[in-house]
C-alpha cells in the first residue's frame, strides 16, 4: 500500500527538488524506495516500475496533493538488479534508474 509520508525509522536530508524532476531514496534500495516529486495541482500520479529492458513490472495510480509528495514503494519482492521508475503527472513524465541490492 502506498502513502504520502516519509518513514520515521530513517532520517533523510532532502535538497530542494528542481521543477519537473524526481528523486529516489534510498538508491540503491533493498526493501523500500521513496519516490519524491512535486506537482502544481491535486491530481493522480501514475507510477510505473519497469525492468531495464522495459518489461513492465508494476503500475500504481496514486492521488497526490499540490506541492511536494513522497510516495513509498515496496520493492522487497524484486530480484537484485537495475530498474526504471516512471512518474506520469499532468505536468509530464519523468524517470530515474533504481538499483535493487540484497
WOGILIN-V925921 format. One record per pair of residues at least 24 apart in sequence whose C-alpha atoms are under 10 Angstrom apart, sorted by the first residue. I is the first residue (numbers start at 0). J is the second residue. Records with the same first field share a line. If there is no record, write none. Layout:
BEGIN
I->J + J
END
This chain:
BEGIN
0->59 + 70 + 71 + 72 + 73
1->59 + 60 + 61 + 62 + 69 + 70 + 71 + 72 + 73
2->61 + 62 + 63 + 68 + 69 + 70 + 71 + 72
3->33 + 34 + 35 + 61 + 62 + 63 + 64 + 67 + 68 + 69 + 70 + 71
4->33 + 68 + 69 + 70 + 71
5->33 + 34 + 35 + 68 + 69 + 70 + 71
6->31 + 33 + 69 + 71
15->67
16->67
18->90
19->88 + 90 + 91 + 92 + 93
20->86 + 91 + 92 + 93 + 94 + 95
21->67 + 68 + 69 + 84 + 85 + 86 + 92 + 93 + 94 + 95
22->69 + 84 + 93 + 94 + 95 + 96 + 97
23->69 + 70 + 71 + 84 + 94 + 95 + 96 + 97 + 98
24->69 + 71 + 97
25->97 + 98 + 99
26->96 + 97 + 98 + 99 + 100
27->79 + 80 + 81 + 96 + 97 + 98 + 99 + 100 + 101
28->73 + 74 + 75 + 79 + 97 + 98 + 99 + 100 + 101
29->73 + 74 + 75 + 76 + 77 + 78 + 79 + 98 + 99 + 100 + 101
30->72 + 73 + 74 + 75 + 76 + 77 + 99 + 100 + 101
31->71 + 72 + 73 + 74 + 75 + 76 + 99
32->69 + 70 + 71 + 72 + 73 + 74 + 75 + 97 + 98 + 99
33->68 + 69 + 70 + 71 + 72 + 73
34->68 + 69 + 70 + 71 + 72 + 84 + 85 + 86 + 95
35->67 + 68 + 69 + 70 + 71 + 86
36->63 + 66 + 67 + 68 + 69 + 70 + 86 + 88 + 93
37->63 + 64 + 65 + 66 + 67 + 68 + 69 + 88 + 90
38->63 + 64 + 65 + 66 + 67 + 68 + 88 + 89 + 90 + 91
39->64 + 65 + 66 + 67 + 88 + 89 + 90
40->64 + 65 + 66 + 88 + 89 + 90
41->65 + 66 + 89
42->88 + 89
43->87 + 88 + 89
44->85 + 86 + 87 + 88 + 89 + 90 + 92
45->85 + 86 + 87 + 88 + 89 + 92
46->70 + 72 + 84 + 85 + 86 + 87 + 88 + 92 + 93 + 94
47->83 + 84 + 85 + 86 + 87 + 94
48->72 + 74 + 82 + 83 + 84 + 85 + 86 + 94 + 95 + 96 + 97
49->81 + 82 + 83 + 84 + 85 + 96 + 97
50->80 + 81 + 82 + 83 + 84 + 96 + 97
51->80 + 81 + 82 + 83 + 84 + 96 + 97
52->81 + 82 + 83
53->82 + 83
54->82 + 83
55->82 + 83
56->82 + 83
57->84
58->84 + 85 + 86
59->86
60->86 + 87
63->88
74->99
75->99 + 100 + 101
77->101
END
